[in-house]
Amino acid sequence: MEYIYLGDRFTQQYLVNQKCNAIRREGKCIRSRMSTMLVVFENGEIHNVLARRLRKL
C-alpha cells in the first residue's frame, strides 16, 4: 500500500508530504494497538507513524 504522510507539529520537515509504503507481514500491514503503522519512506528510512496521519494514494 502506498501512502502520503501528512505529519504533525512534531514531525521533521523532510518527512512531511512524503510518499511511503506500509511494511507488511503475512499480507497485512504492521499496526500497533496505539494506532501506529510501520512504514518505509522513499529515502529508505523506516519509521513508526500515526496511522490517522496517512492518506492512501
C-alpha positions as a printed NumPy array, in Angstrom:
array([[  0.   ,   0.   ,   0.   ],
       [  1.262,   3.446,  -0.852],
       [  0.512,   6.453,   1.345],
       [  1.28 ,  10.145,   1.769],
       [  2.353,  11.074,   5.303],
       [  0.851,  14.415,   6.376],
       [  2.86 ,  14.751,   9.583],
       [  2.048,  16.866,  12.629],
       [  3.717,  19.687,  14.54 ],
       [  6.433,  17.373,  15.928],
       [  7.34 ,  15.797,  12.573],
       [ 10.669,  16.595,  10.961],
       [ 10.031,  18.765,   7.909],
       [ 11.692,  16.459,   5.393],
       [  9.106,  13.738,   6.175],
       [  6.007,  15.914,   5.677],
       [  4.065,  15.134,   2.461],
       [  6.414,  12.293,   1.521],
       [  5.345,   9.031,  -0.09 ],
       [  5.752,   5.895,   1.975],
       [  4.899,   2.213,   1.752],
       [  3.481,   0.096,   4.529],
       [  5.683,  -2.744,   5.757],
       [  3.748,  -5.992,   5.605],
       [  3.959,  -9.315,   7.372],
       [  1.931, -12.241,   6.008],
       [ -0.006,  -9.872,   3.73 ],
       [ -1.119,  -7.474,   6.479],
       [  0.198,  -4.042,   7.42 ],
       [  2.047,  -3.926,  10.727],
       [ -0.044,  -1.819,  13.134],
       [  0.061,  -1.407,  16.895],
       [ -2.653,  -1.062,  19.491],
       [ -1.87 ,   2.662,  19.717],
       [ -2.924,   3.256,  16.078],
       [  0.57 ,   3.495,  14.634],
       [  1.838,   1.887,  11.462],
       [  5.307,   0.793,  10.422],
       [  6.253,   2.409,   7.082],
       [  9.309,   2.87 ,   4.895],
       [  9.769,   6.238,   3.176],
       [ 11.162,   6.806,  -0.328],
       [ 14.603,   7.634,   1.073],
       [ 14.743,   4.197,   2.757],
       [ 14.106,   5.299,   6.362],
       [ 11.8  ,   3.124,   8.457],
       [  9.501,   4.929,  10.896],
       [  6.575,   4.162,  13.149],
       [  3.965,   6.859,  12.369],
       [  0.415,   7.664,  13.41 ],
       [ -1.919,   5.842,  11.039],
       [ -4.508,   8.616,  11.079],
       [ -1.948,  10.988,   9.502],
       [ -1.548,   8.706,   6.442],
       [ -3.591,   9.153,   3.249],
       [ -3.906,   6.326,   0.752],
       [ -2.852,   7.043,  -2.846]])
